[in-house]
Amino acid sequence: MSSLKKLLSDSMIYGLSSIVGRFLNYLLVPLYTYTLVSSGNYGVVTNVYAYTALLLVLLTFGMETTFFYFANNNKDNHQKVFSTSLYMVGSVCVCFLALVMVFSTSISSTLGYNEHPEYIRIMATVVSFDAFQAILFAYLRFQGRAWKFAALKLLFIVMNIGINLFVFITIPHIKVSNPDAFNWYTPEKQVYYIFLINLLCTAPITLAFLPEIRCMRHGIDFSLVKQMLRYTWPLLILGLAGILNQVADKICFRFIMPGTEGDAQLGIYGACVKIAMIMAMITQAFRYAYEPFVFGNQRNSDSKEMQAKVMKYFVMFTLLAFLAVTAYMDLLKFIIADKYWDGLKAVPIVMMAEIFMGIYFNLSFWYKLLAKTWWGAIFSMTGCIVLLAINFIFVPKYGFMACAWGGFCGYGVCMIMSYFIGRKQYPVPYPVVGILGYLTLAIALFYAMSVVDTGKTWLNLAINTLLLVAYTAVALYNERELTTKVLKKIKK
């Protein structure tokens, strides 16, 4: 139980940085959708950030999980593992950045940004910093230093929001009364400013890691490098397939539907997906705490039972979040400008896909603990093929809605395959009946929220709130033993 309390405590701190941070970051969504000249500009931002997400996986090549595995199995020598990990990722980042700077013009032309090679150079620098920082943040998680982790994540977000508000709100307001002020600012360069601000905020965060970076004096262990590469290469395949499940639609969209119309649709889809990202916040906060927890407790006799309980609670809570977003969509839609509202119908589909991804993450530990990470590569590649097939076949006819369904089907396939094969390889007594019961209840309530329309927004919200309360009441009653324990802890 003490391990579960530690998981809950760390999840709350990581959740603070992730959920509060993402909530603050939501300020950028209305800011961009209301101030950018066109939805096509937001489409460009969505597309470029999709590439950076893919590159981040390439540059870290599974070393976060690999670090946890080797550090927990070599706790007396974990600093050498950390130093070796930093050298490996740092070397890859330096080589990558050098190549991009040399060939930036050709790369930008290939990606359809032949007039803006600066986009490529800036974001390549950003993703290099981010990849190096990923190992540094992993080290904080390994040491249980959740507060520093949260502080640095929030510092980046606060700086990012502050500079964005200054550039996109304050400067245009000043220029109304004083046109000669800030002559460098022009609306035509809004996308460039977004990327540059990201760089200005990312680089200083690395300086806060100077105490951790000093561990590089322990050098690099080349025998350890070989072992880590053998463990991590399937994770790279797994990571690539996994991130492609998240960003392949946004990358391929401009090739499947090129031109202004494609950028406009991608901008609409990208903006609406942000509303669905509450699921990404929850799963990310959970992952930050759960990964070191599982690796650190894998030898405990009750580790499988603990994984089973956590799975049920995870599904129960994420379905509550799913219903909450659905219930208050009439309010949440104002996060984005009304010209983007056509994409709101994709939000529930994307949210359910995120739940599938979270379940798949929970299920994935069997092959990580058994060092059979190639299974994960097989699952994720299969899911990615499903996603890409749906996108290439249906995007020309159905536009961004095909992207939403592609993610739903892709993660669904990964989840199902991992569960059934995992039952044979590393059986965990998941409460399948209970989980399916919560899923069935959530789908029924979602359907009720979707079909009930009184014509009055306030009345719709009231009915949806009652349905949300009904789900919560059922969950609290079913899990009354856990609820009682939590209330006792709160009283203490």
C-alpha positions in Angstrom: 0.0 0.0 0.0 2.9 2.3 0.7 4.0 1.9 -3.0 0.6 2.8 -4.1 0.6 5.9 -1.9 4.0 6.9 -3.4 2.5 6.4 -6.9 -0.5 8.6 -6.0 1.7 11.3 -4.4 4.1 11.5 -7.4 1.1 11.4 -9.9 -0.3 14.4 -8.1 2.9 16.4 -8.5 3.5 15.3 -12.1 -0.1 16.0 -12.7 0.4 19.5 -11.4 3.0 20.1 -14.0 1.2 18.3 -16.7 -2.4 19.2 -16.2 -1.9 22.7 -14.9 0.8 23.3 -17.4 -1.3 22.0 -20.3 -4.2 24.1 -19.0 -2.1 27.2 -19.1 -0.8 26.2 -22.5 -4.5 26.1 -23.6 -4.2 29.9 -23.5 -2.2 29.6 -26.7 -5.0 27.8 -28.5 -7.5 30.7 -28.3 -4.6 33.1 -28.7 -3.5 31.5 -32.0 -7.0 30.7 -33.3 -8.2 34.3 -32.6 -5.1 36.2 -33.7 -3.6 34.2 -36.6 -4.5 35.6 -40.0 -6.0 32.3 -41.2 -6.7 28.7 -40.1 -4.2 27.8 -42.8 -1.5 29.4 -40.6 -2.5 27.2 -37.7 -2.4 24.3 -40.1 1.3 25.0 -40.8 2.0 25.2 -37.0 0.1 21.9 -36.5 2.1 20.2 -39.3 5.5 21.4 -38.2 4.9 20.4 -34.6 3.9 17.0 -35.8 7.3 16.6 -37.4 9.1 17.7 -34.2 7.2 15.1 -32.2 8.3 12.4 -34.6 11.9 13.7 -34.5 11.9 13.8 -30.7 11.2 10.0 -30.7 14.0 9.5 -33.2 16.6 11.5 -31.3 15.8 9.9 -27.9 15.4 6.4 -29.5 13.8 4.9 -26.4 16.5 5.9 -24.0 14.1 7.1 -21.3 12.7 3.6 -20.8 16.1 2.1 -21.4 17.7 4.3 -18.7 15.0 3.3 -16.2 15.6 -0.4 -16.9 19.4 -0.3 -16.6 19.5 2.2 -13.7 17.1 0.0 -11.7 19.1 -3.1 -12.4 22.4 -1.2 -11.6 21.4 1.0 -8.8 24.9 1.1 -7.3 26.2 2.4 -10.6 23.2 4.4 -11.8 25.3 7.6 -12.4 27.3 5.7 -15.0 24.1 4.6 -16.7 22.9 8.2 -16.6 26.1 9.6 -18.0 26.2 7.0 -20.8 22.6 7.8 -21.7 23.4 11.5 -21.9 26.4 11.0 -24.1 24.5 8.7 -26.5 21.5 11.1 -26.9 23.7 14.2 -26.9 25.9 12.8 -29.7 22.9 12.0 -31.9 21.4 15.4 -31.3 24.7 17.2 -32.3 25.0 15.1 -35.5 21.3 15.7 -36.4 21.5 19.4 -35.9 24.7 19.7 -38.0 23.0 17.8 -40.9 19.9 19.9 -40.7 21.8 23.2 -40.8 23.8 22.0 -43.9 20.7 20.7 -45.8 18.0 23.0 -44.4 17.1 24.5 -47.8 16.6 21.0 -49.4 14.7 19.7 -46.4 12.3 22.7 -46.3 11.6 22.4 -50.1 10.8 18.7 -49.7 8.4 19.4 -46.9 6.6 22.1 -48.8 8.2 25.1 -47.0 10.7 26.1 -49.7 10.1 29.8 -48.8 10.7 29.3 -45.1 13.8 27.2 -44.4 14.1 29.2 -41.1 11.1 27.1 -39.8 13.2 24.0 -40.2 16.4 25.4 -38.7 14.6 26.8 -35.6 12.5 23.7 -34.9 15.5 21.4 -35.4 17.3 23.3 -32.7 14.3 23.2 -30.5 13.8 19.4 -30.8 17.5 18.8 -30.2 17.3 20.7 -26.9 14.1 18.8 -26.0 15.7 15.4 -26.7 18.7 16.1 -24.5 16.4 17.4 -21.8 14.3 14.2 -22.0 17.1 12.2 -20.4 17.6 14.9 -17.8 13.9 14.9 -16.9 14.0 11.1 -16.7 16.9 11.3 -14.2 14.7 13.5 -12.0 11.9 10.9 -12.2 14.4 8.1 -11.3 15.5 10.1 -8.3 11.9 10.9 -7.2 12.6 14.6 -7.6 9.1 15.4 -8.8 9.1 19.0 -7.5 12.0 20.1 -9.6 10.5 18.2 -12.6 7.2 20.1 -12.1 8.9 23.5 -11.5 11.0 23.3 -14.8 8.0 22.1 -16.8 5.9 25.0 -15.5 8.7 27.5 -15.9 8.9 26.8 -19.6 5.2 27.1 -20.1 4.9 30.4 -18.2 7.8 31.9 -20.2 6.2 30.6 -23.4 2.8 32.0 -22.6 4.2 35.3 -21.4 6.2 36.0 -24.6 3.4 34.8 -26.8 0.9 37.2 -25.1 3.4 40.0 -25.5 4.0 39.3 -29.2 0.5 38.6 -30.3 -1.6 40.8 -28.0 0.6 43.6 -26.6 2.6 44.5 -29.6 -0.4 44.7 -32.1 -2.2 46.8 -29.5 0.7 49.2 -29.2 1.1 49.5 -32.9 -2.5 50.7 -33.3 -1.5 54.0 -31.5 2.1 54.0 -32.5 2.7 52.4 -35.9 6.5 53.0 -35.8 6.9 50.9 -32.6 8.3 47.4 -33.0 9.0 47.7 -36.7 10.2 44.1 -36.8 6.7 42.8 -36.2 4.5 42.0 -39.2 1.4 39.7 -39.3 2.9 37.8 -42.3 5.6 36.4 -40.0 3.3 35.1 -37.2 4.2 31.5 -37.8 7.9 32.4 -37.6 7.3 34.1 -34.3 5.6 31.1 -32.8 8.6 28.8 -33.6 11.2 31.4 -32.4 9.4 31.9 -29.1 9.6 28.2 -28.5 13.3 28.2 -29.1 13.8 31.2 -26.7 12.0 29.3 -24.0 13.4 25.9 -24.5 17.2 26.8 -24.5 17.3 28.3 -21.0 15.7 25.3 -19.3 18.9 23.3 -20.1 20.8 25.7 -17.8 18.8 24.6 -14.8 20.1 21.1 -15.3 23.8 22.0 -14.8 24.1 20.0 -11.6 22.7 16.9 -13.4 24.8 17.6 -16.5 28.0 17.5 -14.3 27.3 13.7 -14.0 28.7 13.4 -17.5 32.2 13.4 -15.8 31.5 9.8 -15.1 32.1 9.2 -18.8 30.7 6.7 -21.2 30.8 3.0 -20.7 31.0 1.4 -24.2 30.2 -2.1 -23.0 27.0 -0.6 -21.4 26.3 1.2 -24.7 26.1 -2.2 -26.5 23.7 -3.6 -24.0 21.6 -0.5 -24.0 21.4 -0.4 -27.8 20.3 -4.0 -27.9 17.5 -3.2 -25.4 16.5 0.1 -26.9 16.3 -0.5 -30.7 13.0 -2.3 -30.5 11.8 0.7 -28.3 12.8 3.0 -31.1 10.6 1.1 -33.5 7.9 1.0 -30.9 8.3 4.7 -30.3 8.2 5.6 -33.9 5.1 3.5 -34.5 3.5 5.0 -31.4 4.2 8.6 -32.3 3.2 8.0 -35.9 -0.2 6.9 -34.5 -0.4 10.4 -33.0 1.1 12.6 -35.7 1.0 10.6 -39.0 -2.4 12.1 -39.9 -1.0 15.6 -39.4 2.1 14.9 -41.4 0.4 13.1 -44.3 -2.5 15.5 -44.5 -0.6 18.1 -46.6 0.5 15.4 -49.0 -2.9 13.8 -49.3 -4.8 17.2 -49.5 -2.2 19.8 -50.6 -2.7 23.5 -51.0 -4.7 26.1 -49.1 -7.7 23.9 -48.5 -5.5 21.2 -46.9 -3.8 23.7 -44.6 -7.2 25.1 -43.6 -8.7 21.7 -42.8 -5.5 20.7 -40.9 -5.7 24.0 -38.9 -9.4 23.2 -38.0 -8.5 19.7 -37.0 -5.4 20.7 -35.1 -7.3 23.3 -33.1 -10.2 21.0 -32.1 -7.8 18.2 -31.2 -6.4 20.5 -28.5 -9.7 20.3 -26.7 -9.4 16.5 -26.6 -5.9 16.7 -25.2 -7.2 16.5 -21.6 -6.7 12.8 -22.1 -3.1 13.3 -23.1 -2.6 15.3 -20.0 -4.0 12.5 -17.8 -2.1 9.7 -19.5 1.2 11.7 -19.5 1.0 12.6 -15.8 0.2 8.9 -15.1 3.0 7.7 -17.2 5.6 9.9 -15.6 4.8 8.4 -12.2 3.8 4.8 -13.3 6.9 3.9 -15.4 9.5 4.2 -12.6 6.9 2.7 -10.2 6.5 -0.5 -12.2 10.2 -1.0 -12.8 11.0 -0.2 -9.2 8.4 -2.7 -7.8 8.6 -5.5 -10.4 10.1 -8.0 -7.9 7.3 -7.4 -5.3 4.9 -10.4 -4.9 1.8 -8.2 -5.4 3.1 -6.3 -8.5 0.6 -7.9 -10.9 -2.3 -7.4 -8.6 -1.3 -3.7 -8.3 -1.1 -3.3 -12.1 -4.6 -4.8 -12.4 -6.0 -2.4 -9.8 -4.3 0.6 -11.4 -5.7 -0.3 -14.8 -9.3 -0.3 -13.5 -8.8 3.0 -11.7 -7.2 4.5 -14.8 -10.0 3.5 -17.1 -12.6 4.6 -14.6 -11.1 8.1 -14.2 -10.3 8.7 -17.9 -13.9 7.8 -18.8 -15.1 10.4 -16.3 -12.9 13.0 -18.0 -14.3 11.9 -21.4 -17.8 12.5 -20.2 -16.9 15.8 -18.5 -15.5 17.2 -21.8 -18.5 15.9 -23.7 -21.0 17.3 -21.1 -19.5 20.8 -21.3 -18.6 21.0 -25.0 -21.0 24.0 -25.4 -18.7 25.9 -23.1 -15.3 24.4 -24.0 -15.8 25.2 -27.7 -15.1 28.9 -27.0 -11.5 28.0 -26.4 -11.2 28.3 -30.1 -12.5 30.8 -32.6 -15.9 29.9 -34.2 -14.3 29.4 -37.6 -12.8 26.2 -36.2 -16.0 24.8 -34.7 -16.7 22.5 -37.6 -14.0 20.2 -36.2 -15.7 19.7 -32.8 -17.4 16.5 -34.0 -14.0 14.9 -34.1 -13.3 15.6 -30.4 -15.1 12.6 -28.8 -13.4 10.2 -31.3 -10.0 11.6 -30.6 -10.6 11.4 -26.8 -11.6 7.8 -27.0 -8.5 7.1 -29.1 -6.4 8.7 -26.3 -8.1 6.4 -23.7 -7.2 3.4 -25.9 -3.6 4.7 -26.0 -3.5 4.9 -22.2 -4.8 1.4 -21.8 -2.3 0.2 -24.3 0.5 1.9 -22.3 -0.7 0.1 -19.2 -0.7 -3.2 -21.0 2.7 -2.6 -22.5 4.7 -3.3 -19.4 4.7 -7.0 -19.8 7.1 -6.9 -22.8 9.2 -4.2 -21.2 9.6 -6.2 -18.0 10.5 -9.3 -19.9 12.9 -7.4 -22.2 10.8 -8.4 -25.2 10.3 -4.9 -26.5 10.1 -6.1 -30.1 6.6 -7.1 -29.3 5.7 -3.5 -28.8 7.3 -2.7 -32.1 5.0 -5.2 -33.8 1.9 -3.9 -32.1 2.6 -0.3 -32.8 3.6 -0.9 -36.4 0.4 -2.8 -37.0 -1.6 0.0 -35.5 0.3 2.6 -37.5 -0.4 0.7 -40.8 -4.1 0.7 -39.9 -4.0 4.4 -39.2 -2.2 5.3 -42.4 -4.4 3.1 -44.5 -7.6 4.8 -43.2 -6.0 8.2 -43.8 -4.9 7.6 -47.4 -8.2 5.9 -48.3 -10.7 8.2 -46.6 -9.1 11.7 -46.2 -9.7 12.7 -49.8 -13.4 12.1 -49.3 -14.0 12.8 -45.6 -11.2 15.2 -44.7 -10.0 15.5 -41.1 -12.7 13.1 -39.8 -10.8 10.3 -41.4 -7.8 11.4 -39.2 -9.9 11.0 -36.1 -11.2 7.6 -36.9 -7.7 6.5 -38.1 -6.3 7.2 -34.6 -9.3 5.4 -33.0 -8.8 2.3 -35.0 -5.0 2.3 -34.8 -4.9 2.5 -31.0 -7.8 0.0 -30.7 -5.8 -2.6 -32.7 -2.7 -2.0 -30.5 -4.7 -2.3 -27.3 -6.4 -5.6 -28.3 -3.3 -7.3 -29.7 -1.3 -6.4 -26.5 -4.0 -7.7 -24.2 -4.5 -11.1 -25.8 -0.8 -11.8 -26.4 0.1 -10.5 -23.0 -2.3 -13.0 -21.4 0.0 -15.8 -22.5 3.4 -14.0 -22.0 2.8 -12.2 -18.7 -0.7 -12.8 -17.3 -2.1 -10.0 -15.2 -5.5 -10.5 -13.5 -7.1 -7.4 -15.0 -10.8 -6.9 -13.9 -12.1 -7.1 -17.5 -15.7 -7.3 -16.5 -15.5 -4.2 -14.3 -13.7 -2.3 -16.9 -16.2 -3.2 -19.6 -19.0 -2.2 -17.2 -17.6 1.3 -16.9 -17.0 1.5 -20.6 -20.6 0.5 -21.4 -22.0 3.0 -18.9 -19.9 5.8 -20.3 -20.9 5.0 -23.9 -24.6 5.0 -22.8 -24.3 8.3 -21.0 -22.3 9.8 -24.0 -25.1 8.8 -26.3 -27.7 10.4 -24.1 -25.7 13.6 -24.0 -25.4 13.6 -27.7 -29.1 13.0 -28.5 -30.7 15.2 -25.9 -31.1 18.7 -27.2 -33.7 21.0 -25.5 -32.8 24.0 -27.6 -31.6 25.8 -24.5 -27.9 25.7 -23.7 -28.3 26.1 -19.9 -30.8 23.2 -19.8 -28.6 20.9 -21.9 -25.7 21.7 -19.5 -27.9 20.9 -16.5 -29.0 17.5 -17.9 -25.4 16.7 -18.9 -24.3 17.5 -15.4 -26.9 15.1 -13.9 -25.6 12.4 -16.2 -22.1 13.1 -15.2 -23.1 12.9 -11.5 -24.8 9.6 -12.2 -21.5 8.1 -13.6 -19.6 9.5 -10.6 -22.1 8.1 -8.1 -21.9 4.6 -9.7 -18.1 4.7 -9.7 -17.9 5.8 -6.0 -20.4 3.1 -5.0 -18.5 0.4 -6.8 -15.2 1.5 -5.4 -16.5 2.4 -2.0 -13.7 0.5 -0.3 -11.1 2.7 -2.0 -13.2 5.8 -1.5 -13.4 5.1 2.2 -9.6 4.7 2.5 -9.0 7.9 0.6 -11.4 9.9 2.8 -9.7 8.6 5.9 -6.3 9.7 4.6 -7.7 13.2 3.8 -9.2 13.5 7.4 -5.8 12.6 8.8 
